[in-house]
Amino acid sequence: MLDSKKRINIKAGLKVNIVLKQDQRTGKLTSGIVKDILTNSPTHPHGIKVRLQDGQVGRVQEIL
C-alpha cells in the first residue's frame, strides 16, 4: 500500500479517501478522484492536501 503522507505517491486521477476539515474530529472519510495536489512539501504528517474533482478539499488518508 502506498504511503499517503508522501506527495510523490499522489497523482491527479487517483481514487483516494480524504478527511475533510470539518470531519477531522470524527475521522469520517470521503472518497473521490484527485484533481489538484495542494501540499507543496514532499511529505506531510497528516497527509497530503488535495482537491477532489467535485471541489472538496482534504488530506489523503488512503490511496484506493
mmCIF file of the C-alpha atoms, coordinates in Angstrom:
data_MODEL
# 
_entry.id   MODEL 
# 
loop_
_atom_site.group_PDB 
_atom_site.id 
_atom_site.type_symbol 
_atom_site.label_atom_id 
_atom_site.label_alt_id 
_atom_site.label_comp_id 
_atom_site.label_asym_id 
_atom_site.label_entity_id 
_atom_site.label_seq_id 
_atom_site.pdbx_PDB_ins_code 
_atom_site.Cartn_x 
_atom_site.Cartn_y 
_atom_site.Cartn_z 
_atom_site.occupancy 
_atom_site.B_iso_or_equiv 
_atom_site.pdbx_formal_charge 
_atom_site.auth_seq_id 
_atom_site.auth_comp_id 
_atom_site.auth_asym_id 
_atom_site.auth_atom_id 
_atom_site.pdbx_PDB_model_num 
ATOM 1  C CA . MET A 1 1  ? 0.000   0.000  0.000   1.00 0.00 ? 1  MET A CA 1 
ATOM 2  C CA . LEU A 1 2  ? 1.359   3.412  -0.971  1.00 0.00 ? 2  LEU A CA 1 
ATOM 3  C CA . ASP A 1 3  ? 2.159   5.935  1.776   1.00 0.00 ? 3  ASP A CA 1 
ATOM 4  C CA . SER A 1 4  ? -0.466  8.712  1.655   1.00 0.00 ? 4  SER A CA 1 
ATOM 5  C CA . LYS A 1 5  ? 1.861   11.067 3.577   1.00 0.00 ? 5  LYS A CA 1 
ATOM 6  C CA . LYS A 1 6  ? 4.324   11.259 0.663   1.00 0.00 ? 6  LYS A CA 1 
ATOM 7  C CA . ARG A 1 7  ? 3.470   13.685 -2.157  1.00 0.00 ? 7  ARG A CA 1 
ATOM 8  C CA . ILE A 1 8  ? 5.269   11.537 -4.755  1.00 0.00 ? 8  ILE A CA 1 
ATOM 9  C CA . ASN A 1 9  ? 2.598   8.809  -4.339  1.00 0.00 ? 9  ASN A CA 1 
ATOM 10 C CA . ILE A 1 10 ? -0.343  11.151 -5.056  1.00 0.00 ? 10 ILE A CA 1 
ATOM 11 C CA . LYS A 1 11 ? -1.278  11.825 -8.684  1.00 0.00 ? 11 LYS A CA 1 
ATOM 12 C CA . ALA A 1 12 ? -4.215  13.540 -10.396 1.00 0.00 ? 12 ALA A CA 1 
ATOM 13 C CA . GLY A 1 13 ? -6.773  10.907 -11.397 1.00 0.00 ? 13 GLY A CA 1 
ATOM 14 C CA . LEU A 1 14 ? -6.103  8.591  -8.418  1.00 0.00 ? 14 LEU A CA 1 
ATOM 15 C CA . LYS A 1 15 ? -9.055  7.381  -6.348  1.00 0.00 ? 15 LYS A CA 1 
ATOM 16 C CA . VAL A 1 16 ? -8.423  8.273  -2.703  1.00 0.00 ? 16 VAL A CA 1 
ATOM 17 C CA . ASN A 1 17 ? -10.092 8.577  0.694   1.00 0.00 ? 17 ASN A CA 1 
ATOM 18 C CA . ILE A 1 18 ? -9.668  12.004 2.266   1.00 0.00 ? 18 ILE A CA 1 
ATOM 19 C CA . VAL A 1 19 ? -10.664 13.520 5.587   1.00 0.00 ? 19 VAL A CA 1 
ATOM 20 C CA . LEU A 1 20 ? -12.354 16.915 5.204   1.00 0.00 ? 20 LEU A CA 1 
ATOM 21 C CA . LYS A 1 21 ? -11.508 19.773 7.601   1.00 0.00 ? 21 LYS A CA 1 
ATOM 22 C CA . GLN A 1 22 ? -14.930 19.544 9.292   1.00 0.00 ? 22 GLN A CA 1 
ATOM 23 C CA . ASP A 1 23 ? -14.537 15.752 9.667   1.00 0.00 ? 23 ASP A CA 1 
ATOM 24 C CA . GLN A 1 24 ? -11.090 15.783 11.309  1.00 0.00 ? 24 GLN A CA 1 
ATOM 25 C CA . ARG A 1 25 ? -12.563 15.223 14.797  1.00 0.00 ? 25 ARG A CA 1 
ATOM 26 C CA . THR A 1 26 ? -14.661 12.229 13.729  1.00 0.00 ? 26 THR A CA 1 
ATOM 27 C CA . GLY A 1 27 ? -12.214 10.870 11.145  1.00 0.00 ? 27 GLY A CA 1 
ATOM 28 C CA . LYS A 1 28 ? -15.068 10.401 8.621   1.00 0.00 ? 28 LYS A CA 1 
ATOM 29 C CA . LEU A 1 29 ? -13.598 9.600  5.194   1.00 0.00 ? 29 LEU A CA 1 
ATOM 30 C CA . THR A 1 30 ? -14.779 10.931 1.840   1.00 0.00 ? 30 THR A CA 1 
ATOM 31 C CA . SER A 1 31 ? -13.732 9.166  -1.357  1.00 0.00 ? 31 SER A CA 1 
ATOM 32 C CA . GLY A 1 32 ? -13.139 10.776 -4.709  1.00 0.00 ? 32 GLY A CA 1 
ATOM 33 C CA . ILE A 1 33 ? -10.754 11.348 -7.592  1.00 0.00 ? 33 ILE A CA 1 
ATOM 34 C CA . VAL A 1 34 ? -7.774  13.703 -7.129  1.00 0.00 ? 34 VAL A CA 1 
ATOM 35 C CA . LYS A 1 35 ? -7.943  16.838 -9.300  1.00 0.00 ? 35 LYS A CA 1 
ATOM 36 C CA . ASP A 1 36 ? -5.194  19.026 -7.759  1.00 0.00 ? 36 ASP A CA 1 
ATOM 37 C CA . ILE A 1 37 ? -2.425  18.499 -5.190  1.00 0.00 ? 37 ILE A CA 1 
ATOM 38 C CA . LEU A 1 38 ? -2.376  21.445 -2.777  1.00 0.00 ? 38 LEU A CA 1 
ATOM 39 C CA . THR A 1 39 ? 0.539   20.468 -0.492  1.00 0.00 ? 39 THR A CA 1 
ATOM 40 C CA . ASN A 1 40 ? 3.879   21.732 -1.811  1.00 0.00 ? 40 ASN A CA 1 
ATOM 41 C CA . SER A 1 41 ? 6.214   19.927 0.610   1.00 0.00 ? 41 SER A CA 1 
ATOM 42 C CA . PRO A 1 42 ? 7.327   16.354 -0.279  1.00 0.00 ? 42 PRO A CA 1 
ATOM 43 C CA . THR A 1 43 ? 5.732   14.893 2.879   1.00 0.00 ? 43 THR A CA 1 
ATOM 44 C CA . HIS A 1 44 ? 3.157   15.925 5.473   1.00 0.00 ? 44 HIS A CA 1 
ATOM 45 C CA . PRO A 1 45 ? 2.498   14.206 8.846   1.00 0.00 ? 45 PRO A CA 1 
ATOM 46 C CA . HIS A 1 46 ? -1.317  14.443 8.497   1.00 0.00 ? 46 HIS A CA 1 
ATOM 47 C CA . GLY A 1 47 ? -1.488  13.524 4.816   1.00 0.00 ? 47 GLY A CA 1 
ATOM 48 C CA . ILE A 1 48 ? -1.145  15.408 1.543   1.00 0.00 ? 48 ILE A CA 1 
ATOM 49 C CA . LYS A 1 49 ? -3.842  18.047 0.984   1.00 0.00 ? 49 LYS A CA 1 
ATOM 50 C CA . VAL A 1 50 ? -5.730  17.614 -2.304  1.00 0.00 ? 50 VAL A CA 1 
ATOM 51 C CA . ARG A 1 51 ? -8.757  18.964 -4.145  1.00 0.00 ? 51 ARG A CA 1 
ATOM 52 C CA . LEU A 1 52 ? -11.114 16.303 -5.497  1.00 0.00 ? 52 LEU A CA 1 
ATOM 53 C CA . GLN A 1 53 ? -12.868 16.575 -8.869  1.00 0.00 ? 53 GLN A CA 1 
ATOM 54 C CA . ASP A 1 54 ? -16.086 17.590 -7.058  1.00 0.00 ? 54 ASP A CA 1 
ATOM 55 C CA . GLY A 1 55 ? -14.257 20.535 -5.417  1.00 0.00 ? 55 GLY A CA 1 
ATOM 56 C CA . GLN A 1 56 ? -13.928 19.129 -1.888  1.00 0.00 ? 56 GLN A CA 1 
ATOM 57 C CA . VAL A 1 57 ? -10.562 19.722 -0.166  1.00 0.00 ? 57 VAL A CA 1 
ATOM 58 C CA . GLY A 1 58 ? -8.994  17.452 2.429   1.00 0.00 ? 58 GLY A CA 1 
ATOM 59 C CA . ARG A 1 59 ? -5.985  15.389 3.415   1.00 0.00 ? 59 ARG A CA 1 
ATOM 60 C CA . VAL A 1 60 ? -5.385  11.985 1.831   1.00 0.00 ? 60 VAL A CA 1 
ATOM 61 C CA . GLN A 1 61 ? -5.759  9.131  4.317   1.00 0.00 ? 61 GLN A CA 1 
ATOM 62 C CA . GLU A 1 62 ? -5.815  6.167  1.905   1.00 0.00 ? 62 GLU A CA 1 
ATOM 63 C CA . ILE A 1 63 ? -4.936  5.537  -1.714  1.00 0.00 ? 63 ILE A CA 1 
ATOM 64 C CA . LEU A 1 64 ? -7.512  3.139  -3.193  1.00 0.00 ? 64 LEU A CA 1 
# 
